[in-house]
Amino acid sequence: MTDSQIWQTIALDLKRAANYHASGNINKANYYLAEAKGLYAGQKLVGKIKRIEQFIKFEGNPEEILLSSSLITTRI
């Protein structure tokens, strides 16, 4: 996969996790958060993504997680 595809997958996983978390399905939310964290760990932060590093959240309330997804999507 290309870097862009990996970032798209991270954003999608974060979006899914936020939605599952908001609907009360914590097990599925944790699954997608773990997948996003794993992909994120192998990525280099360069360019526009580096500027939003401090806003990328893998825990907390669903709104913060969804914001992370949106920020990533707009920068890739």
WODA-V987183 format. One record per backbone hydrogen bond with DSSP energy under -0.5 kcal/mol. NH is the residue of the N-H (numbers start at 0). CO is the residue of the C=O. If there is no record, write none. Layout:
nh: [NH NH]
co: [CO CO]
This chain:
nh: [5 6 7 8 9 10 11 12 13 14 15 16 17 18 19 20 21 22 23 23 24 25 28 29 30 31 32 33 34 35 36 37 38 39 40 41 41 42 45 48 50 51 51 52 54 55 55 56 63 64 65 66 67 68 69 70 71 72 73 74 74 75 75]
co: [1 2 3 4 5 6 7 8 9 10 11 12 13 14 15 16 17 18 19 20 19 23 24 25 26 27 28 29 30 31 32 33 34 35 36 37 38 39 43 45 46 47 48 49 51 51 52 54 60 60 61 62 63 64 65 66 67 68 69 70 71 71 72]
